[in-house]
C-alpha cells in the first residue's frame, strides 16, 4: 500500500537542518547501503576492469584496461541520491526522472540503471550476469563503447552534461506541463560556478504549482573540481542559506561522511522535501490560485570520491581533488596500486551483493521500482514516446495578399505571430513559446491574445496596462538565452513542442548549447529505442541589415557558420524572403521531428513577392528561378543573380532593374535560395542538389553574383565542390558598419544594388568596356545616397521606398 501525504507528519522547521527523525529501520538502512555499495562497486569496475568483473579470482594486470578513463569523484554522490530517490518512488508511487549535472558523472548513474535492469533490456549484451557485467565494464570509456557522460545511450537521461551549466534549466523544461512529474537534478559544485547554472536558479519563479510538476535540486558539494576547490564548498552554510533563500529556495542541509548517519539524514530530508512539494501543489490545486512558491532544495555535502582510497602514495585522495578522475593510476604496472585497487573493490563486499550468476540478490533487486516507475525507464526521459502531433490551423489562412510582386510591404513576422497564437490556442498543454524579453519587439505579440507571459512574482498596478503578465501564461520570457534554451530543450526532450525567437546578434549566447543539442540529436538518431522528439525551431530575427540604429555590436549573422558545422542529418537553415514563405517554412518546421531548424527572417517591413501558392512551391523546392524577374528563357543567361535573405533579395532585385535600364539585352537569370542546404552536394546533405541540377541552375561557366544574408565565405564553403564555383562572386556582411541607414550599411558591405550591378558589369565580358559609363553613373548614385544619409539621417525616399516596377 502506497503512503500518502496524510501518513507522515511534516516538520515545520524551515527545512534548513537535516532531519533528526530516523525514517529508516535498521533493515531498510542495511539494504539501502548494500544497494549503494553495489552501485559504487560497478562505478569502480567501469573505470578499471575489462575482465574478472566480480573478483572471483585475484586481480591481475591483464584484468585492467590498458587506458584508464573515467571520473570517480562525483559518482558516489550521484548514486547515493539515486538510491534514496528510489525508496521514495516506491513508497509514494512517484513519477520521477533523474538528471545528473556533474559532467562526467556517468558511472554514478549507469550503476543504478544497470541494477534496475533497464540497461540489460535495451542492450542485451550487457545482461544481468557475469558475462554481461564484463561487457558492461569493458564498454565504458572504451573505443566503440560509451562515453563518461550521461549521453543519449544512457536510459533515463535527457541531459548529457558534456558542457556544464544546463542541468537545472533542462529539469524545469521537463517539469513544465507535467503536473505529476518530479524531476530530481543533482548539481555539481563545479557546475554551479557557471553563469548559465547560476542564472537558472531563477527558474523556480516560473513554476506554476497547479499545472507544472516539481524540480528538486540536490547541490552536491564535494569540494573540488579537477584540481581546485569549488567556490560554494568553501562558503559557510549560513551564507549558502542566504544565497539560496535570496534565489527563492528553501535549502535543506545534509552533510557528513558517516555512512549510516548519512543514510538516515538523507532519507528523512528527502522525504521532507517531497512532502513540502506535495503540500505546495495541493494547496495551489485545491485553491485554484497559482503563485510563486518557495520550493525546497537539498545541499548535500559529501567527500569527493567518498568511500574510495583515503590516501595513495602518501597523498590525500578521498575528500580531495585527486579523487576527481582515476584515483589509482598505473595499476597494470604498479603492484602496490593493483593491491590497493583490489582492496578498494573488495571493501564493497561484492560476494554479498551478487549471486553465483552475477545477478543482484533478490532482496536488493526488490528495492528498485518496477517498469516505467524506474527512473531509467520513465517515458518522460524518452519523450518521443509521449509526443503527440501538434494540431495546426491552416497556415494559408494567415497569408499576406500579394497582387503584384515586390510592390507592397508587410512585417514578415507579424503573420507568423498570429499563426503561433492559434497553434497555442489549439494546443493548450504541450506548446510553449520562448524568447528573451523580445516577443513584442519581434512582432509576435498576437500570442498574448491567447496566452500572456508567465509571471508568478509580485504584480504592480501598472502591469495591467500593457504588461501582458499572467500566472497562467504560456509565453516564457527571461533575459537569459541560456535559461530559455535549456527550458526549451528539456520541454522538447520530454515530449512537447515549442518555438524560440531571439535577436540575431545575441543568438551566439547559446552557440555551445546549440552544439550540445545538435550532438544529442545526431547520437539519438543512431539509437532505435529513442523515439523522435519535436524539432527545435529557432527564429533569428532583428537581423544584421536592420541593425543600422543599434550599431556595430548588433551586427553579426555568424550563427549560420556555426550551424553548418553540425551533422547534416540534424541541421536545417531557411532564409524566407517574405511573409508567405516564412509561414510555409514555419509550418513545415513545427511539424518536423529530430532537427534543429534555423529560420532567419527580419521583423521590420519588407517587400512581399509571392502569393501563398507560389511561396509553398518555392519553399518545397527550396531554391528556384524567379521567372517574373528573369529574362533568359530559352537561352543561356549572361549572368546569374542569386540571393538568400530578405534584404539581399530586395537589393538583388533592384540591381536587376538598374542593369535592365542600362543593358536591355543582357540575359539575367534570377535565383532565390530559401533552403540554404540546397547549395550543398546531395552526397553531403539530404537537402542538397545533385550536380546536374546545380549546374542547370547556376550554369557551368557563367558569372554568378550571389547576394547573401550572412558572411560571404559561407556560400563559398557550401559550393566549393561545384563545377562553376570559380565563377561565384559572393557579397555578404564583412564587418563594416555602425550607426548607419539601412542602405548605407548595405553599401559599406557591398550588398547594395549599385555594388551588385557594378559587379555584373565587371564579370560579364561583353560589358567590361561597354559598361564603363554605367559604372560611373552607379558609383555616383552610391555617393549621392550616402551623402544624403549623412546629411538627413535617413535614406533617400525613392531608394528606401523602392518597389519592383509594374
C-alpha positions in Angstrom: 0.0 0.0 0.0 1.5 3.4 -1.0 2.0 6.1 1.5 0.0 9.3 1.2 0.6 12.9 2.4 -1.6 12.2 5.5 0.6 9.3 6.5 3.6 11.5 7.5 3.8 14.4 9.9 5.6 17.3 8.0 8.0 19.1 10.2 7.8 22.9 10.2 11.5 23.7 10.7 12.1 25.8 7.6 13.9 22.9 6.1 17.5 24.0 6.9 18.8 21.4 9.3 18.8 17.7 8.4 16.1 15.5 9.8 16.7 14.2 13.3 14.0 11.5 12.9 15.3 8.2 11.7 13.0 7.3 8.8 14.8 4.0 8.1 14.6 0.9 10.1 17.8 -0.9 10.6 16.9 -3.4 8.0 16.0 -0.7 5.5 19.2 1.2 6.1 21.2 -2.1 5.7 19.6 -2.8 2.4 19.9 0.7 1.0 23.5 0.8 2.0 24.1 -2.6 0.3 22.4 -1.3 -2.9 24.6 1.8 -2.8 27.7 -0.4 -2.3 26.7 -2.3 -5.4 26.4 0.9 -7.3 29.8 2.1 -6.2 31.3 -1.3 -7.0 30.0 -1.0 -10.5 31.3 2.5 -10.9 34.9 1.4 -10.0 34.6 -1.6 -12.2 33.6 0.5 -15.2 36.6 2.7 -14.8 39.2 -0.1 -14.3 38.2 -3.5 -15.4 37.9 -5.4 -18.6 37.7 -8.8 -17.1 37.2 -10.6 -13.8 34.1 -8.4 -13.1 33.2 -9.9 -9.7 36.7 -10.6 -8.5 36.1 -14.4 -8.5 39.9 -14.7 -8.7 42.7 -12.4 -7.5 43.0 -9.3 -9.5 45.8 -9.4 -12.2 47.2 -6.7 -14.5 45.6 -8.4 -17.5 42.2 -7.7 -15.9 42.8 -4.0 -16.1 42.1 -1.7 -19.1 45.1 -0.5 -20.9 43.9 3.1 -20.8 42.1 4.2 -17.6 39.4 6.8 -18.3 36.5 8.0 -16.2 35.6 10.2 -13.3 35.2 8.7 -9.9 34.9 11.8 -7.7 31.2 12.6 -8.2 29.9 9.1 -8.7 29.1 8.2 -5.1 27.1 11.4 -4.5 25.0 10.7 -7.7 24.3 7.1 -6.8 23.6 8.0 -3.2 20.9 10.4 -4.3 19.6 8.0 -6.9 19.2 5.1 -4.4 17.4 7.3 -1.9 15.1 8.6 -4.6 14.2 5.1 -5.5 13.0 4.5 -2.0 10.5 7.4 -2.2 9.4 6.4 -5.7 8.3 3.0 -4.3 6.8 4.4 -1.1 4.8 7.2 -2.8 4.4 5.7 -6.3 6.2 8.7 -7.7 6.6 9.6 -11.4 10.2 10.8 -11.4 13.2 11.3 -13.6 16.8 11.9 -12.7 19.2 14.5 -14.2 22.9 14.3 -13.5 24.5 17.6 -13.7 28.2 16.7 -13.0 29.7 16.4 -16.4 31.5 13.1 -16.2 29.2 11.5 -13.7 28.0 8.6 -15.8 29.5 5.9 -13.5 27.3 7.1 -10.7 24.2 6.8 -12.9 25.0 3.8 -15.0 25.4 1.7 -11.9 21.8 2.0 -10.6 20.5 2.0 -14.2 22.2 -1.4 -14.7 21.0 -2.7 -11.4 17.4 -1.7 -12.2 17.6 -4.0 -15.3 16.8 -1.3 -17.8 20.3 -1.3 -19.3 20.1 -5.0 -20.0 16.7 -4.7 -21.5 17.9 -2.2 -24.0 21.4 -3.6 -24.5 21.0 -7.4 -24.2 24.8 -8.0 -24.5 25.1 -6.2 -21.1 23.0 -8.9 -19.4 22.5 -9.1 -15.7 25.1 -11.8 -15.1 28.9 -12.2 -15.0 29.3 -12.2 -18.8 27.0 -9.1 -19.2 28.8 -7.3 -16.4 32.1 -8.0 -18.1 30.9 -6.3 -21.3 29.3 -3.5 -19.3 32.6 -2.7 -17.6 34.7 -3.0 -20.8 32.5 -0.8 -22.9 32.7 2.2 -20.5 35.1 4.9 -21.9 36.4 2.3 -24.3 36.8 2.6 -28.1 33.5 1.6 -29.7 31.7 1.8 -26.3 30.1 4.6 -24.4 31.3 7.9 -23.0 31.7 9.1 -19.5 28.7 11.5 -19.6 25.0 10.6 -19.4 24.8 10.5 -23.1 21.7 9.6 -25.2 22.8 6.0 -24.9 22.1 6.2 -21.2 18.5 5.1 -20.4 16.6 7.7 -18.4 18.8 10.6 -19.5 17.7 13.9 -21.1 20.9 15.7 -20.1 24.4 14.8 -21.2 26.4 17.3 -19.2 29.1 17.5 -21.9 29.1 21.2 -21.2 28.3 22.2 -17.7 25.6 24.6 -16.6 22.3 23.4 -18.1 21.0 20.7 -15.7 18.6 23.0 -13.8 17.1 24.6 -16.9 16.7 21.2 -18.5 14.9 19.9 -15.4 12.4 22.8 -15.4 11.8 22.3 -19.1 10.8 18.7 -18.3 8.6 19.8 -15.4 6.6 22.3 -17.3 3.1 21.0 -18.1 3.8 17.7 -16.3 1.9 18.2 -13.1 2.6 14.7 -11.6 6.3 14.6 -12.5 9.2 15.1 -10.1 12.5 16.0 -11.7 15.4 15.3 -9.3 18.5 17.0 -10.5 22.0 16.7 -8.9 24.0 19.8 -9.5 27.8 19.5 -9.3 29.6 22.2 -7.3 31.9 22.9 -10.2 28.9 23.2 -12.5 27.4 25.6 -10.0 30.2 28.1 -10.9 29.0 28.6 -14.4 27.0 31.6 -15.4 24.2 29.5 -17.0 23.7 27.5 -13.9 23.8 30.5 -11.6 21.0 32.2 -13.6 18.9 29.1 -13.9 18.2 29.1 -10.1 15.6 31.8 -11.1 13.6 29.1 -12.9 11.7 28.4 -9.7 10.0 31.7 -10.2 8.4 30.3 -13.4 7.0 27.0 -12.0 3.2 27.0 -11.7 2.3 24.6 -8.9 -1.1 23.9 -10.4 -0.2 22.8 -13.9 3.5 22.0 -13.6 5.5 19.3 -11.9 8.3 19.9 -9.5 12.1 20.2 -9.6 14.1 19.1 -6.6 17.7 20.2 -6.9 20.4 18.4 -4.9 23.5 20.5 -4.9 26.3 18.1 -4.2 29.1 20.0 -2.6 32.1 17.5 -2.7 34.6 20.3 -2.5 36.7 20.2 -5.7 36.8 20.5 -9.4 39.6 18.8 -11.4 42.4 20.2 -9.2 40.9 23.3 -7.5 38.5 23.9 -4.6 34.9 24.8 -5.6 33.6 28.2 -4.5 30.4 27.1 -2.9 32.0 24.3 -1.0 34.2 26.9 0.8 31.2 29.0 1.8 29.7 28.6 5.3 26.2 27.2 5.5 24.9 30.5 6.7 26.0 32.2 3.5 24.7 29.4 1.4 21.3 29.6 3.1 21.2 33.4 2.4 22.2 32.8 -1.2 19.5 30.2 -2.0 16.8 31.9 0.1 17.7 35.0 -2.0 17.0 33.0 -5.1 13.7 31.9 -3.6 14.6 28.4 -2.5 14.4 26.8 1.0 17.7 24.9 1.4 17.9 21.7 3.5 21.4 20.6 4.5 22.6 17.0 4.6 26.4 16.7 5.3 29.0 14.3 6.6 30.8 11.1 5.8 29.4 8.7 8.4 27.6 6.4 6.1 25.0 5.1 8.5 24.1 8.6 9.7 24.1 10.0 6.2 21.6 7.4 5.0 19.2 8.3 7.8 19.6 12.1 7.2 19.2 11.8 3.5 16.2 9.6 3.8 14.5 12.0 6.2 15.4 15.2 4.5 14.5 13.9 1.0 11.1 12.8 2.3 10.5 16.1 4.0 11.3 17.9 0.7 8.9 15.7 -1.2 6.1 16.3 1.3 6.7 20.0 1.2 6.5 19.9 -2.6 3.2 18.0 -2.3 1.9 20.5 0.2 2.7 23.4 -2.1 1.0 21.7 -5.0 -2.1 20.5 -3.1 -2.6 24.0 -1.6 -2.4 25.6 -5.0 -4.5 23.0 -6.7 -7.3 23.0 -4.1 -7.5 26.8 -4.1 -7.1 27.2 -7.8 -4.7 30.1 -7.2 -1.2 29.8 -8.7 1.5 31.9 -7.0 5.2 31.8 -6.7 6.3 29.1 -4.2 9.4 28.8 -2.2 10.4 25.3 -3.3 12.7 23.0 -1.2 16.2 22.0 -2.3 19.0 20.0 -0.7 22.6 20.9 -0.2 24.4 17.6 0.1 28.0 17.9 1.4 29.9 14.6 0.9 33.6 14.0 0.4 34.8 13.9 -3.2 35.5 10.2 -4.0 33.5 9.2 -1.0 34.3 5.5 0.0 37.3 5.4 -2.2 41.0 5.2 -1.3 41.7 7.7 1.5 45.4 8.0 0.7 47.7 6.9 -2.2 51.5 7.2 -2.1 51.3 9.5 0.9 48.8 11.9 -0.8 45.3 12.6 0.4 42.7 11.2 -2.2 39.2 10.9 -0.7 37.9 14.3 0.0 40.4 16.0 -2.3 40.8 16.8 -6.0 43.0 13.7 -6.6 39.8 11.6 -6.5 38.2 13.6 -9.4 39.1 11.2 -12.2 41.1 8.0 -11.7 42.4 7.8 -8.1 44.9 5.0 -8.8 47.0 5.4 -11.9 49.4 2.9 -13.4 47.6 -0.1 -11.9 48.9 -2.5 -14.5 52.5 -1.6 -13.9 52.4 -0.9 -10.2 51.7 -3.9 -8.0 51.1 -1.7 -4.9 48.4 0.2 -6.8 46.9 -3.0 -8.1 46.7 -4.3 -4.5 45.1 -1.0 -3.4 42.5 -1.3 -6.2 41.6 -4.9 -5.3 41.3 -3.9 -1.6 39.1 -1.0 -2.6 36.8 -3.0 -4.7 36.6 -5.9 -2.2 35.6 -3.3 0.5 32.2 -3.2 -1.1 31.8 -6.9 -0.4 30.5 -7.9 -3.9 30.1 -11.5 -2.8 27.3 -10.3 -0.5 25.6 -8.3 -3.3 25.6 -10.6 -6.3 24.7 -14.3 -6.6 26.6 -17.0 -8.4 25.3 -16.0 -11.8 26.4 -12.4 -11.1 22.8 -11.1 -10.6 21.9 -8.6 -7.8 20.5 -10.7 -5.0 16.6 -10.7 -4.8 16.3 -8.7 -1.6 18.3 -5.8 -3.1 16.7 -6.2 -6.5 13.3 -5.5 -4.8 14.5 -2.1 -3.7 14.2 -0.7 -7.2 10.9 0.5 -8.6 9.3 -1.6 -11.4 8.5 -1.0 -15.0 8.1 2.6 -16.1 8.4 3.8 -12.5 12.2 3.1 -12.8 13.8 6.5 -13.5 15.8 4.8 -16.2 12.7 3.6 -17.9 10.4 6.6 -17.4 8.9 7.6 -20.7 9.4 11.3 -19.9 13.1 10.7 -20.4 12.4 9.3 -23.8 9.9 12.0 -24.8 9.2 10.8 -28.3 7.2 8.0 -26.7 4.8 10.6 -25.2 4.9 13.2 -28.1 1.6 14.0 -29.7 1.5 15.7 -33.0 0.5 19.4 -32.9 -3.0 20.4 -34.0 -2.5 23.0 -36.7 -4.6 25.7 -38.1 -4.2 26.1 -41.9 -1.2 28.4 -42.3 -2.6 29.5 -45.7 -5.2 31.4 -43.7 -2.6 33.9 -42.5 -1.2 34.8 -45.9 -0.3 38.3 -46.9 -2.2 39.2 -50.0 0.2 39.8 -52.9 -1.4 41.0 -56.1 1.8 42.2 -57.8 5.3 41.0 -56.6 7.6 43.5 -54.9 5.1 46.4 -54.7 3.7 46.1 -51.2 5.3 45.8 -47.8 4.5 43.9 -44.6 6.2 43.0 -41.4 7.3 39.4 -42.1 7.0 38.1 -38.6 3.6 39.6 -37.8 1.5 37.0 -39.6 3.7 34.3 -38.0 2.7 35.7 -34.6 -0.9 35.2 -35.5 -0.2 31.6 -36.7 1.7 30.8 -33.5 -1.2 32.3 -31.5 -3.7 29.9 -33.0 -1.3 26.9 -32.6 -1.1 27.8 -28.9 -4.9 28.1 -28.8 -5.3 24.6 -30.3 -2.5 23.0 -28.1 -3.0 24.5 -24.7 -0.9 22.0 -22.7 2.0 20.9 -24.9 3.2 24.0 -26.8 5.1 27.0 -25.4 6.9 30.0 -26.9 10.3 31.1 -25.6 12.0 34.4 -26.0 14.4 36.8 -24.1 12.0 39.7 -23.5 11.6 40.2 -27.2 8.3 38.6 -28.4 6.6 42.0 -28.8 9.7 43.5 -30.4 9.8 40.6 -32.8 6.2 41.3 -33.8 4.9 38.0 -32.3 2.7 39.8 -29.7 -0.5 38.3 -31.2 0.4 35.4 -28.9 -0.9 37.5 -26.0 -4.4 37.3 -27.3 -4.4 33.7 -26.2 -1.7 33.4 -23.6 0.1 36.0 -21.6 3.7 36.0 -20.4 4.1 33.7 -17.4 4.6 35.7 -14.3 4.3 34.3 -10.7 6.2 37.0 -8.8 4.7 40.3 -7.4 2.4 42.5 -9.5 2.1 46.2 -9.6 -1.0 48.2 -10.7 0.7 49.4 -13.8 1.3 45.9 -15.0 -2.3 45.8 -16.1 -1.6 48.5 -18.7 0.2 46.5 -21.4 2.3 44.3 -19.2 0.7 41.1 -20.6 1.5 39.2 -17.5 -0.4 36.2 -16.1 0.3 33.3 -13.7 -1.2 31.1 -16.4 0.9 32.4 -19.2 2.5 30.0 -21.7 4.9 32.5 -23.2 8.2 32.3 -21.3 10.4 35.4 -21.3 13.5 36.0 -19.3 16.6 37.9 -20.3 18.8 34.8 -20.3 19.1 33.0 -23.6 20.9 30.2 -21.7 17.9 29.5 -19.4 15.3 29.8 -22.1 17.2 27.4 -24.4 17.6 24.9 -21.5 13.9 25.1 -20.7 13.1 24.6 -24.4 15.4 21.6 -24.8 14.0 20.0 -21.7 10.5 20.6 -22.9 11.2 19.0 -26.2 13.2 16.1 -24.9 10.3 15.2 -22.6 7.8 15.1 -25.5 6.4 18.5 -26.2 6.6 21.3 -28.8 7.8 24.9 -28.9 9.2 27.9 -30.7 12.1 30.2 -29.8 12.9 33.6 -31.2 15.8 35.8 -30.5 17.9 38.7 -31.9 20.5 37.6 -34.4 23.5 39.2 -32.8 22.8 37.5 -29.5 21.9 34.1 -30.5 25.6 33.5 -30.1 24.9 33.4 -26.4 23.6 29.8 -26.9 26.2 28.8 -29.5 27.5 26.0 -27.3 24.1 24.9 -26.2 23.1 24.6 -29.9 26.2 22.4 -30.3 25.3 20.2 -27.4 21.7 19.7 -28.6 22.8 19.0 -32.1 25.2 16.3 -30.9 22.4 14.9 -28.7 20.1 14.6 -31.7 22.7 13.2 -34.0 23.6 10.5 -31.5 19.9 9.8 -30.7 19.3 9.1 -34.4 21.5 6.1 -34.1 19.5 4.6 -31.2 16.4 2.7 -32.4 15.0 2.7 -28.9 14.9 6.5 -28.6 11.7 7.8 -30.2 12.0 11.1 -32.3 11.3 14.3 -30.4 10.0 17.5 -31.9 12.4 19.7 -33.7 14.0 22.7 -32.1 12.7 25.7 -34.0 14.8 28.8 -33.7 13.7 32.1 -35.3 16.6 34.5 -35.7 15.3 38.0 -36.2 16.2 41.6 -35.7 18.8 40.8 -38.3 22.1 42.4 -39.3 20.7 44.5 -42.2 18.2 46.3 -40.0 20.6 47.0 -37.1 21.6 50.3 -38.5 20.3 52.1 -35.4 21.8 49.8 -32.8 25.3 49.8 -34.3 28.2 47.5 -34.8 27.6 45.4 -31.7 24.2 44.3 -33.0 25.5 43.3 -36.4 26.6 39.6 -36.6 25.0 37.0 -38.9 27.6 34.4 -38.0 25.4 31.9 -36.2 24.8 30.2 -39.6 28.5 29.5 -39.9 28.3 27.6 -36.7 25.2 25.7 -37.7 26.8 24.2 -40.8 29.5 22.6 -38.7 27.0 20.2 -37.2 25.6 16.9 -38.6 23.7 17.3 -41.9 21.2 14.8 -40.6 20.2 17.2 -37.9 20.5 20.8 -39.1 18.4 22.9 -41.4 18.7 26.6 -42.4 15.9 28.6 -44.0 16.0 32.2 -45.3 12.5 33.1 -46.4 12.4 36.4 -48.3 8.9 37.4 -47.3 5.9 36.7 -45.0 4.3 33.9 -47.0 7.5 32.0 -47.4 8.1 32.4 -43.7 4.7 31.0 -42.9 5.3 28.0 -45.2 8.7 27.3 -43.6 7.4 27.7 -40.1 4.5 25.3 -40.7 7.0 22.7 -42.1 9.4 23.1 -39.2 6.8 22.9 -36.4 5.6 19.6 -37.8 9.0 18.0 -38.1 11.0 15.9 -35.7 14.6 15.4 -34.9 16.0 18.6 -36.4 17.3 22.0 -35.4 15.5 24.3 -37.8 17.2 27.7 -38.0 14.9 30.3 -39.6 16.3 33.8 -40.5 13.7 36.5 -41.0 13.7 40.1 -40.1 10.8 41.7 -38.1 10.6 45.0 -40.0 8.6 45.8 -43.0 9.8 44.2 -46.2 8.6 43.9 -49.8 6.3 41.0 -50.4 7.0 38.9 -53.5 4.9 35.7 -53.5 1.3 34.6 -53.2 0.8 31.8 -50.8 0.6 29.2 -53.6 3.9 30.5 -55.1 5.5 30.5 -51.7 4.6 26.9 -51.0 6.0 25.8 -54.3 9.2 27.8 -53.8 9.7 26.5 -50.2 9.0 23.0 -51.4 11.8 23.3 -53.9 14.0 25.3 -51.6 15.6 27.1 -54.5 14.1 28.3 -57.7 14.4 30.6 -60.7 12.1 33.6 -60.3 10.5 33.6 -63.8 9.0 37.1 -63.4 12.4 38.6 -62.8 14.5 36.5 -65.2 14.7 37.2 -69.0 16.9 34.3 -70.1 14.0 32.0 -71.0 15.0 29.8 -73.9 18.7 30.7 -73.8 21.8 30.7 -71.6 22.0 33.6 -69.3 24.8 36.1 -69.4 24.8 36.2 -65.6 23.1 34.6 -62.7 21.9 36.9 -60.0 21.4 34.8 -56.9 20.3 35.8 -53.4 19.3 34.4 -49.9 17.7 36.6 -47.3 15.1 39.4 -47.2 17.3 42.5 -47.7 19.8 40.7 -50.0 16.8 39.7 -52.2 15.5 43.3 -52.3 18.9 44.7 -53.3 19.4 42.0 -55.9 16.1 42.8 -57.5 16.9 46.5 -57.5 20.2 45.7 -59.2 18.4 43.7 -61.9 16.2 46.8 -62.6 19.3 49.0 -62.8 21.0 46.6 -65.2 18.0 46.4 -67.5 17.8 50.1 -67.7 21.3 50.3 -68.9 21.6 46.9 -70.8 18.2 45.8 -72.0 19.6 42.9 -74.0 21.5 41.5 -71.0 20.2 38.0 -70.2 19.8 37.7 -66.4 18.7 34.6 -64.5 17.4 35.4 -61.0 17.7 32.5 -58.4 16.4 32.8 -54.9 17.5 30.4 -52.2 15.2 29.7 -49.2 16.7 26.4 -48.1 20.5 27.1 -47.7 21.4 23.4 -47.7 20.2 23.1 -51.3 23.6 24.6 -52.3 25.4 21.6 -50.8 26.0 18.5 -52.9 23.4 15.8 -52.5 26.1 13.4 -51.3 26.8 15.7 -48.3 23.3 16.7 -47.2 19.8 15.2 -47.7 18.6 18.5 -49.0 21.5 19.1 -51.4 21.1 19.4 -55.1 22.6 16.9 -57.5 25.5 18.3 -59.5 23.3 18.1 -62.6 20.5 20.2 -61.1 23.0 22.7 -59.6 24.7 23.1 -63.0 21.4 23.6 -64.6 20.5 26.4 -62.3 23.9 28.1 -62.0 25.4 27.1 -65.3 28.9 25.7 -65.8 30.7 28.8 -66.9 28.7 32.0 -66.4 29.3 34.5 -63.7 27.2 34.1 -60.6 26.7 37.2 -58.3 25.4 35.9 -55.0 23.9 38.3 -52.5 23.9 36.6 -49.2 22.4 37.5 -45.8 25.5 36.3 -43.8 29.2 36.2 -44.1 30.2 35.7 -47.8 32.6 32.9 -47.2 29.9 30.6 -46.0 28.5 30.4 -49.6 31.9 29.5 -50.9 32.2 26.9 -48.2 28.9 25.3 -49.3 29.6 25.4 -53.0 33.4 24.9 -53.3 33.0 21.4 -54.9 30.6 22.7 -57.6 31.6 22.9 -61.3 31.2 26.6 -61.5 32.5 27.6 -58.1 35.3 29.6 -59.6 32.7 32.0 -61.1 30.8 32.5 -57.8 31.2 36.1 -56.5 29.6 36.4 -53.2 28.5 39.6 -51.4 27.6 39.5 -47.7 28.4 41.1 -44.4 32.1 42.0 -44.0 32.2 43.6 -40.5 31.6 47.1 -41.9 29.1 49.3 -40.2 28.0 51.1 -37.1 25.2 53.7 -36.8 24.1 53.8 -40.4 21.0 54.0 -42.5 19.9 50.6 -44.0 21.2 51.4 -47.5 24.4 52.9 -46.2 25.1 49.7 -44.2 24.4 47.7 -47.3 26.8 49.9 -49.4 29.6 49.6 -46.8 29.3 45.8 -47.1 28.8 45.8 -50.9 25.4 44.0 -50.9 23.6 47.1 -52.2 22.0 47.3 -55.6 24.7 49.6 -57.0 27.6 47.3 -55.9 25.8 44.3 -57.4 25.2 46.0 -60.7 28.8 47.1 -60.9 29.9 43.6 -60.1 27.9 42.2 -63.0 29.4 44.8 -65.4 32.9 43.7 -64.2 32.1 40.0 -64.6 30.3 39.8 -67.9 33.0 40.0 -70.6 30.8 42.0 -73.1 30.3 44.7 -70.5 33.8 45.2 -69.2 34.4 48.1 -71.6 30.9 48.9 -72.8 29.7 49.3 -69.2 32.2 52.0 -68.1 29.7 54.8 -68.3 27.0 52.8 -66.5 29.6 52.0 -63.7 30.3 55.7 -63.3 26.6 56.5 -63.0 26.1 53.7 -60.5 29.0 54.8 -58.4 27.7 58.4 -58.5 24.3 57.2 -57.2 26.1 55.4 -54.4 27.9 58.5 -53.3 24.8 60.6 -53.6 22.7 58.2 -51.4 25.4 58.1 -48.8 25.8 61.8 -48.7 22.0 62.2 -48.3 22.0 59.7 -45.4 24.8 61.6 -43.6 23.0 64.9 -44.0 19.4 63.9 -43.3 19.8 60.8 -41.1 17.6 58.7 -43.4 17.9 57.1 -46.8 16.6 58.9 -49.9 12.8 58.2 -50.0 12.9 56.9 -53.6 15.6 54.4 -52.6 14.2 53.5 -49.2 10.7 53.0 -50.6 11.8 51.3 -53.8 9.5 48.7 -55.2 9.6 46.4 -58.2 8.3 48.3 -61.3 5.0 47.1 -62.5 
